[in-house]
Amino acid sequence: MSDDLDEAVTTFLEQADKAYSEYEQGYADADATLRVLERHVADLRDVADEDVE
């Protein structure tokens, strides 16, 4: 795994934890939380695709 991908995974996990925490605390509804997670997954996929090339 490249350093870029390793960093992207770490960033994704941090952002996912934050999104879940905000949902659990009532700061975001389920739909908004899913949209945030979908964006983070897309970002992670982009970096993973670049790493493969």
N, C-alpha and C positions, 0 to 999 in steps of 0.2 A: 504494500500500500504506500503510495507516495505521501509526502508531507502535506501536500494540498488536500488530498482525500482524507487523511487523518485529521487535519484541522477542520475540514467540512463536517466530518462525523461528530467531532467534539462540539462544534457550533450547533449542529442540528439537535443533538441531545440536550444541550443547554436551553435552546429555544423551545424545544418540545416540553421540557420540564416547566419552563416559564408559562407556556400556554395552558398546560394542565393545571398549574397552580392558580392562574387567574380564573380559570373555569371553576375550580373547586371553591374558590373564595367568593364566587358570584360576580366577578368583574366582567365576565363574558358569557354569552349563551353558547349552547352546543354548536350551532351553525357557524358562529363567528370563530369558535375554537377550531372547528374542522377546516375552515378557510385558511386560517393561519398555519395549521399543520400541513395543509396541501401545498402552500407556498414554500414552506421549509423543505418538504419532501422534493419538490421540483428543483429547488436550489441544490440539494444534495445529489439528485440524479444528474444535474448538469455537470457538477464537478466529477462525479463518478464516470460519466461518459467521456469527459476530457481526459481522465486518467487512463482509460482503456486505449485511447487513440495513440 
